[in-house]
Amino acid sequence: MNPQQKNLTAIEKAHLKPWFYATKPTRGTVFLRTFLPWQLWRFVRINLKMFTIIGRSHHSH
């Protein structure tokens, strides 16, 4: 087996190593991701922030 084939095999097996897998979200994280009032608040907050940034850019002309 040539060195390139050895490297390819190592790359193909990378998914078997522990660092490949994503961490599991905590209960608090899952709660905030699924709690509708929190999501609505985030939506409103992000939109207000966008209005502010866009408004600043329009007033500078």
GROMACS elastic network, one bead per residue, 0.5 to 0.9 nm:
[ bonds ]
;  ai    aj funct       b0    kb
    1     4     6  0.82335   500
    1     5     6  0.62479   500
    1     6     6  0.69301   500
    2     5     6  0.55047   500
    2     6     6  0.66176   500
    3     6     6  0.50242   500
    3     7     6  0.62645   500
    3     8     6  0.85816   500
    4     7     6  0.51266   500
    4     8     6  0.60832   500
    4     9     6  0.85418   500
    5     9     6  0.61110   500
    5    10     6  0.86172   500
    6     9     6  0.51292   500
    6    10     6  0.62896   500
    6    11     6  0.87248   500
    7    11     6  0.61392   500
    7    12     6  0.84910   500
    8    11     6  0.50430   500
    8    12     6  0.60341   500
    8    13     6  0.85363   500
    9    12     6  0.50278   500
    9    13     6  0.61647   500
    9    14     6  0.86727   500
   10    13     6  0.51240   500
   10    14     6  0.62309   500
   11    14     6  0.51134   500
   11    15     6  0.81221   500
   12    15     6  0.70402   500
   12    16     6  0.87785   500
   13    16     6  0.56000   500
   13    17     6  0.76253   500
   14    17     6  0.56164   500
   14    18     6  0.89545   500
   14    19     6  0.88090   500
   14    20     6  0.70905   500
   15    18     6  0.79312   500
   15    19     6  0.83498   500
   15    20     6  0.55249   500
   15    21     6  0.77469   500
   16    19     6  0.86975   500
   16    20     6  0.72093   500
   16    21     6  0.87553   500
   17    20     6  0.57838   500
   17    21     6  0.79141   500
   18    21     6  0.59877   500
   18    22     6  0.89903   500
   19    22     6  0.76911   500
   25    28     6  0.80067   500
   25    29     6  0.58802   500
   25    30     6  0.63633   500
   26    29     6  0.51790   500
   26    30     6  0.63130   500
   26    31     6  0.85641   500
   27    30     6  0.51601   500
   27    31     6  0.60396   500
   27    32     6  0.86848   500
   28    31     6  0.50044   500
   28    32     6  0.62279   500
   28    33     6  0.85881   500
   29    32     6  0.52529   500
   29    33     6  0.61736   500
   29    34     6  0.87061   500
   30    33     6  0.50928   500
   30    34     6  0.62550   500
   30    35     6  0.84856   500
   31    34     6  0.53003   500
   31    35     6  0.57786   500
   32    35     6  0.51560   500
   32    36     6  0.81963   500
   32    38     6  0.64420   500
   32    39     6  0.75250   500
   33    36     6  0.80751   500
   33    38     6  0.79787   500
   33    39     6  0.71112   500
   34    38     6  0.83108   500
   34    39     6  0.76464   500
   35    38     6  0.55936   500
   35    39     6  0.64335   500
   35    40     6  0.88950   500
   36    39     6  0.50283   500
   36    40     6  0.61156   500
   36    41     6  0.86004   500
   37    40     6  0.50583   500
   37    41     6  0.61536   500
   37    42     6  0.86359   500
   38    41     6  0.51073   500
   38    42     6  0.62322   500
   38    43     6  0.86137   500
   39    42     6  0.50939   500
   39    43     6  0.61412   500
   39    44     6  0.86932   500
   40    43     6  0.50008   500
   40    44     6  0.62179   500
   40    45     6  0.85434   500
   41    44     6  0.51651   500
   41    45     6  0.60387   500
   41    46     6  0.85565   500
   42    45     6  0.50460   500
   42    46     6  0.60348   500
   42    47     6  0.84869   500
   43    46     6  0.53293   500
   43    47     6  0.62013   500
   43    48     6  0.86535   500
   44    47     6  0.51627   500
   44    48     6  0.61044   500
   44    49     6  0.85609   500
   45    48     6  0.51700   500
   45    49     6  0.61903   500
   45    50     6  0.86696   500
   46    49     6  0.50711   500
   46    50     6  0.62399   500
   46    51     6  0.87160   500
   47    51     6  0.61854   500
   47    52     6  0.86031   500
   48    51     6  0.50342   500
   48    52     6  0.62075   500
   48    53     6  0.86982   500
   49    52     6  0.50868   500
   49    53     6  0.62614   500
   49    54     6  0.85872   500
   50    53     6  0.51340   500
   50    54     6  0.59783   500
   50    55     6  0.82345   500
   51    54     6  0.51900   500
   51    55     6  0.57628   500
   51    56     6  0.84505   500
   52    55     6  0.50615   500
   52    56     6  0.61597   500
   52    57     6  0.87147   500
   53    56     6  0.52176   500
   53    57     6  0.64101   500
   53    58     6  0.88274   500
   54    57     6  0.51397   500
   54    58     6  0.62751   500
   54    59     6  0.87284   500
   55    58     6  0.51575   500
   55    59     6  0.62124   500
   55    60     6  0.87874   500
   56    59     6  0.52552   500
   56    60     6  0.64272   500
   57    60     6  0.54914   500
   57    61     6  0.75120   500
   58    61     6  0.60599   500
